[in-house]
Structures are given as structure tokens and as C-alpha cells.
Amino acid sequence: MSGHSKWATTKHRKAAVDQKRAKVFAKLIRQLEVAAREGGSDLDSNPTLRTMYDKARSASVPMDTIERAIKRGTGELEGVRYESISYEGYAPSGVAIMVECLTDNRNRTSAEVRNVFTRNGGSMAEPGAVAWQFERKGVIEVPRSFAEDAVTEVAVEAGAEDLSDDGDRWVVTSAPTDMASVRAALEAAGMVPESAELAMVATTTVPVTEQGEARKVLRLLEALDDEDDVQNVWSNFDIPDEILAAAAE
């Protein structure tokens, strides 16, 4: 979990500083459209849409914007048709990276992602070269204010696979199909999660112990995340907290 959770924490801090609201809105709106197109507009029967809806509301996306995005996804309103595409690659120090995009122009997105890798000391990889090092999981973050035993009991009974300590919060992981039920159980117990999303979780990690190398890895991840078509970036780095904090400055 180190690479995913630490990179997520770094992104949260970065977003709070940068105030990149417009770009965040645009990415969430695309995800809402695709989720609605693939699974329909009913939040109760489409867990992916429910997850994206909750993320959009947490990011303060206006309700009318959310509703229009869902209607474009279901075809009630005209809109651009996005397709999902994934890329794999390596950062400096051999850190594996998975990039998920939503695009209306595959050639443009491919060229832009490749350029970001090249400009930041990374390299693209063939499909499958990196993906085997990750598993798709439901990842639910719960405030640290709740007792570990209480979170564990509720989550495991609802189908969670694991709970880990991320310092500022508890991280509950589950099979993708169980994420909605685990989240619902936590909410029913009064333990409202900070976030819940499907993520590619690394099964192995790559230690990065030099501050200079850590800075290079973070620079590439940030550059990828800044691309308009990029929706999610996952990696398997394991950077010690003190080096991560210094490198992120």
C-alpha cells in the first residue's frame, strides 16, 4: 500500500496548496459521464457512478454540473464520447507506474503521455509489462479518530480484506465488488469514510531511499497527474516518510 497511500497523501496536500479546482472538476465530470454511460444513471445500482458522485460532491462540484454530466453519459444530452485507455511505464529508480486516461483522441493522449515520461526521466512500457505488479482493489480511507478495532470489526464483517495504518487515517481494502457494501457498513456505524475509490494497489514495492531520486519520481507523477486526459496515476514506490516530505517540498 505504500506507493498508493503515500502518493495519494502527497496529491491531497498538493491539491490543497495549488487550488486546481477547474482541472479537478473537469476530470470528475469525465468520470461521471463514463460511469453513467457504462452502468446507467441509478446511483443505487451503479456503484461506480455512486463513487464518482460522492467524489464530485466532496470536491464541491455543483449539483447541476453533476446532473448534466450524468445525462450526457446516458445520452439524454449531447456530449463528447470518451474512451478509457491505460498506459504503463517506469519512473527513475525502476518504479512502476500505471496511468488511466479518459480521452476523445487516443493518438493525442498517447503522444502527450509519452512526452511526459520522456521529459521527466521515465519510459513507457509495453502493455502487461507493469500491470502484473498491481491488483485492482476498493480503497476506503477512514478518519484516524475512530478506534482501529471498531473499524476492523465493521469492515471485515462487511467483506473487507485488510486494514492498514497510513498515519493520518485507516486504509481499508476490499475486492472491487465489495467496496460499496463495506463503505455502506462503515457509514451505518457512524464511521463516515474520507474517501472511497477503486485503485490499482501495488503487490510489490520499490524502495527509493535517495532524496534526489525521490524528487525525480514525484516530479514525473505530478507531471502525469497534471495532464488533462489523465484520470488516475498509481505507482509502487516506497519512499521513507522523512525523504518523501523533503522531496515533496
C-alpha positions as CSV (number, residue, x, y, z in Angstrom):
1,M,0.0,0.0,0.0
2,S,3.0,2.3,0.5
3,G,3.1,3.7,-3.0
4,H,-0.6,4.2,-3.4
5,S,-1.3,5.7,0.0
6,K,1.7,8.0,0.2
7,W,1.2,9.3,-3.3
8,A,-2.4,9.9,-2.6
9,T,-1.5,11.8,0.6
10,T,1.0,13.9,-1.4
11,K,-1.6,14.6,-4.1
12,H,-4.1,15.7,-1.4
13,R,-1.6,18.2,0.1
14,K,-0.6,19.4,-3.3
15,A,-4.2,20.0,-4.4
16,A,-4.9,21.9,-1.2
17,V,-2.0,24.2,-2.0
18,D,-2.5,24.6,-5.7
19,Q,-6.3,25.1,-5.7
20,K,-6.6,23.4,-9.1
21,R,-10.3,23.3,-8.9
22,A,-11.1,23.7,-12.5
23,K,-8.9,20.8,-13.6
24,V,-10.3,18.6,-10.8
25,F,-13.8,19.4,-11.8
26,A,-13.1,18.6,-15.5
27,K,-11.6,15.2,-14.6
28,L,-14.5,14.3,-12.2
29,I,-17.1,15.3,-14.9
30,R,-15.5,13.0,-17.4
31,Q,-15.5,10.1,-14.9
32,L,-19.2,10.8,-14.1
33,E,-20.1,10.7,-17.8
34,V,-18.3,7.4,-18.4
35,A,-19.7,5.7,-15.3
36,A,-23.2,6.7,-16.3
37,R,-22.7,5.5,-19.9
38,E,-21.4,2.2,-18.8
39,G,-23.7,1.4,-15.9
40,G,-26.7,3.7,-16.1
41,S,-27.8,6.7,-14.0
42,D,-29.1,5.0,-10.9
43,L,-26.7,5.6,-8.0
44,D,-28.0,2.6,-6.1
45,S,-27.5,0.1,-8.9
46,N,-24.3,1.6,-10.3
47,P,-21.6,1.6,-7.6
48,T,-19.0,3.2,-9.9
49,L,-21.3,6.1,-10.5
50,R,-22.1,6.3,-6.8
51,T,-18.3,6.5,-6.1
52,M,-17.8,9.2,-8.7
53,Y,-20.8,11.1,-7.4
54,D,-19.5,11.1,-3.9
55,K,-16.1,12.3,-5.0
56,A,-17.6,15.1,-7.1
57,R,-19.8,16.2,-4.1
58,S,-16.7,16.1,-1.8
59,A,-14.9,18.3,-4.3
60,S,-17.8,20.8,-4.3
61,V,-18.8,20.2,-7.9
62,P,-22.2,21.9,-8.3
63,M,-25.2,19.6,-8.4
64,D,-26.4,20.9,-11.8
65,T,-23.0,20.2,-13.3
66,I,-23.1,16.6,-11.9
67,E,-26.6,16.1,-13.3
68,R,-25.7,17.3,-16.7
69,A,-22.6,15.1,-16.8
70,I,-24.8,12.0,-15.9
71,K,-27.3,13.0,-18.6
72,R,-24.5,13.3,-21.2
73,G,-23.3,9.9,-20.2
74,T,-26.8,8.3,-20.6
75,G,-27.4,10.1,-23.9
76,E,-30.1,12.4,-22.6
77,L,-27.8,15.3,-23.5
78,E,-25.3,15.6,-26.4
79,G,-21.7,15.4,-25.5
80,V,-18.2,14.2,-26.4
81,R,-17.8,10.4,-26.1
82,Y,-14.7,9.5,-24.0
83,E,-13.0,6.1,-24.1
84,S,-10.8,4.6,-21.3
85,I,-7.2,3.8,-22.0
86,S,-4.3,2.7,-19.8
87,Y,-0.6,3.2,-20.1
88,E,2.3,1.5,-18.3
89,G,5.8,2.8,-17.7
90,Y,8.7,3.3,-15.4
91,A,9.9,6.2,-13.3
92,P,13.5,6.7,-12.3
93,S,14.8,4.0,-9.9
94,G,12.7,1.4,-11.7
95,V,9.4,2.5,-10.0
96,A,6.4,1.0,-11.9
97,I,3.6,3.3,-13.0
98,M,0.1,2.7,-14.1
99,V,-1.8,5.6,-15.8
100,E,-5.5,5.6,-16.5
101,C,-6.9,8.2,-19.0
102,L,-10.3,9.2,-20.5
103,T,-9.9,10.6,-23.9
104,D,-11.7,11.7,-27.1
105,N,-8.5,11.4,-29.1
106,R,-6.4,8.3,-28.5
107,N,-3.5,9.5,-30.6
108,R,-3.2,12.8,-28.9
109,T,-3.3,11.3,-25.4
110,S,-0.7,8.7,-26.3
111,A,1.7,11.3,-27.6
112,E,1.2,13.6,-24.6
113,V,1.7,10.8,-22.0
114,R,4.8,9.5,-23.8
115,N,6.2,13.0,-23.9
116,V,5.7,13.5,-20.1
117,F,7.5,10.2,-19.4
118,T,10.4,11.2,-21.7
119,R,10.7,14.8,-20.3
120,N,10.8,13.6,-16.7
121,G,13.4,10.7,-16.9
122,G,10.9,7.9,-17.3
123,S,10.0,5.5,-20.0
124,M,6.8,3.9,-21.5
125,A,6.4,0.1,-21.3
126,E,4.6,-2.4,-23.4
127,P,1.1,-3.4,-22.2
128,G,1.4,-6.0,-19.5
129,A,5.0,-5.2,-18.5
130,V,3.9,-3.3,-15.4
131,A,0.2,-4.3,-14.8
132,W,1.1,-7.6,-13.2
133,Q,2.6,-5.8,-10.3
134,F,-0.8,-4.3,-9.3
135,E,-4.2,-5.5,-8.3
136,R,-7.5,-3.6,-8.6
137,K,-9.0,-3.1,-5.1
138,G,-11.5,-1.0,-3.3
139,V,-9.7,1.5,-1.1
140,I,-11.6,3.3,1.6
141,E,-10.0,5.9,3.9
142,V,-11.4,6.2,7.4
143,P,-10.5,9.0,9.8
144,R,-7.9,8.1,12.5
145,S,-10.3,9.3,15.2
146,F,-12.1,6.0,15.1
147,A,-10.7,3.1,17.0
148,E,-8.8,0.5,14.9
149,D,-10.6,-2.4,16.5
150,A,-14.0,-0.9,15.8
151,V,-13.2,-0.1,12.1
152,T,-11.7,-3.5,11.6
153,E,-14.7,-5.3,13.1
154,V,-17.3,-3.4,10.9
155,A,-15.2,-3.5,7.7
156,V,-14.3,-7.2,7.9
157,E,-17.8,-8.3,8.7
158,A,-18.9,-6.4,5.5
159,G,-16.3,-8.1,3.3
160,A,-13.1,-6.1,3.7
161,E,-9.8,-7.9,3.2
162,D,-7.4,-5.7,5.1
163,L,-6.9,-2.6,7.2
164,S,-3.6,-0.7,7.3
165,D,-2.3,2.3,9.2
166,D,-1.5,5.3,6.9
167,G,-0.5,7.6,9.7
168,D,-3.3,10.1,9.3
169,R,-6.1,7.6,8.6
170,W,-7.0,4.0,8.4
171,V,-6.9,2.4,4.9
172,V,-9.4,-0.4,4.3
173,T,-9.0,-2.5,1.2
174,S,-11.5,-4.9,-0.3
175,A,-12.3,-6.7,-3.5
176,P,-13.8,-4.2,-6.1
177,T,-17.2,-5.8,-5.9
178,D,-17.3,-5.4,-2.0
179,M,-16.3,-1.8,-1.8
180,A,-19.9,-0.4,-1.8
181,S,-21.1,-2.8,0.9
182,V,-18.0,-2.0,3.1
183,R,-18.5,1.7,2.7
184,A,-22.2,1.4,3.5
185,A,-21.5,-0.6,6.6
186,L,-19.0,1.9,7.8
187,E,-21.4,4.8,7.2
188,A,-24.2,2.9,9.0
189,A,-21.8,2.6,12.0
190,G,-21.2,6.3,12.0
191,M,-17.6,5.9,10.6
192,V,-18.1,8.1,7.5
193,P,-15.1,7.5,5.2
194,E,-13.0,10.4,3.9
195,S,-12.9,8.7,0.5
196,A,-13.7,5.5,-1.3
197,E,-12.4,4.6,-4.7
198,L,-11.3,1.8,-7.0
199,A,-7.5,1.8,-7.2
200,M,-4.6,-0.2,-8.6
201,V,-2.7,-1.3,-5.5
202,A,0.9,-2.5,-5.8
203,T,1.6,-6.1,-4.8
204,T,5.3,-5.3,-4.6
205,T,7.2,-2.1,-3.8
206,V,10.4,-0.5,-5.0
207,P,12.4,1.3,-2.2
208,V,13.6,4.8,-3.1
209,T,16.0,6.0,-0.4
210,E,17.8,8.9,-2.0
211,Q,16.1,12.3,-1.8
212,G,17.2,13.2,-5.3
213,E,15.8,10.1,-6.8
214,A,12.6,10.5,-4.8
215,R,12.2,14.0,-6.2
216,K,12.5,12.7,-9.7
217,V,9.8,10.1,-9.1
218,L,7.4,12.6,-7.6
219,R,8.1,15.1,-10.4
220,L,7.1,12.5,-13.0
221,L,4.0,11.5,-11.1
222,E,2.9,15.2,-10.7
223,A,3.5,15.9,-14.4
224,L,1.4,12.9,-15.4
225,D,-1.4,13.9,-12.9
226,D,-1.4,17.4,-14.4
227,E,-2.3,16.1,-17.9
228,D,-6.0,16.9,-18.7
229,D,-6.7,13.4,-20.1
230,V,-5.1,11.6,-17.1
231,Q,-7.6,10.5,-14.5
232,N,-5.5,8.3,-12.2
233,V,-1.8,7.6,-11.6
234,W,-0.6,4.7,-9.5
235,S,2.9,3.6,-8.6
236,N,4.7,1.1,-6.4
237,F,7.4,3.4,-4.8
238,D,8.2,3.0,-1.2
239,I,9.8,6.3,0.0
240,P,10.6,6.8,3.7
241,D,8.4,9.4,5.2
242,E,11.2,11.9,6.0
243,I,12.6,11.7,2.5
244,L,9.1,11.9,1.0
245,A,8.4,15.1,3.0
246,A,11.7,16.7,2.0
247,A,11.3,15.7,-1.7
248,A,7.8,17.0,-1.9
249,E,8.8,20.5,-0.8
